[in-house]
Every structure is written in structure tokens, then in C-alpha cells.
Amino acid sequence: MLKIKIFDEESEKSLEEKINKLIIDLDSQDKEIKDIKYQANCSIQNDEQVYIYSALVMYDDKLIEEYKPKIYELVEKVN
């Protein structure tokens, strides 16, 4: 099942640290990140510029299945 995690931070460094922590956590659980969307916004609040950095991380909640090639057995040899 596809799930999302939304981050909203006031600094790029803080956003980067939180996303990297999520990547490590998901990797240790054998879950796969599908996509990351990033956005930066600037607004004025009380005559001061305010920057907001946000990201949406989409990941698959199912465990990654390791690829295992099928092994075929020779049942009967045809002449």
C-alpha cells in the first residue's frame, strides 16, 4: 500500500536531515521510496521574509520482495 509522509521545515538543513532519517528508517525495514516532491515558499510576515521548505515522500508500505529466479526441473526428456 502506498503511503505518504509530509515534512514542513523552516530551514533546508532541517528538512534534509529529517528526510535522510526517514530514508534510513525505511531502508532498515526493507520498504521502498517511490518518489519525493520538494517545494520552497517565501512569504512576508510582519515585514519579514519567511521561508518554508516542504517535501512529500511517497513510499510503499509492503516489504520489498527480493528477486528470486525460478528454478525449473527437467521432468522428461523428449527424443
N, C-alpha and C positions, 0 to 999 in steps of 0.2 A: 504494500500500500504506500502510495506517495504521501509524504508528509512535508511540512514546511517549518522553518524556524526564522523569525524576523528579528533583526538587530537594529537598534537605533542609538547612535552614539554621538557625542559632541566632538570627538577627535578621530581622525583616521587611524591613528595608532591603536586606540582602544577597540575600534571596530575590527581591525586586523587581528589583534590578539584574541578576541572572542571567536572570530571565525576559525582561526587556526586551532583553538582549543576544541571547537566542535568537530573539525576535521579529524583531529587525533582521537577524540572520543568515538566518533562513528567508525573510524578505521579499526579501532580496537574491538568493536562489536561486529565487524565484518559487514557493515552497511555501506551503501554506495551513494555518493553525492551525484545528483543528476545535473544540477545547474545552480549558478549563483548569479543573482541580479543585484547590481550596485547602483546607488543613486546618491548624489550630493546636492543639498539645497542650501540656499543662503536667503536669509530674511532680515528685516530690520525690527528690532525690539527695543523700545526706549532709546532711540537714536544710536543703537549699537548693532553692528552686524553679528548675526548668529548663524553659525554653520551647523548643519545636521547631516551626518553621514549614515546611510542606512543600507541594509542588504537583506535580501530574501534568499534563503538557502533551501533548495528542494532536494530531498533525499528519499531513497527507497528504504522503507522500514523492514523489508524482507532481508534475510541473510543472503549474502552473495553466494551463489552456488558455484562451486569450483567446477571447471570444465573437466569432464572425465570422458575420454573417448570410449565408444562402445567396443567391446571385445566380442568378436564373432568366432564361433566354434564350427569347424568343419564337421558336418554331420554325416554326409555321404559323398563319396567321390563318384562322379558320373564319368563313364568312359565313352 
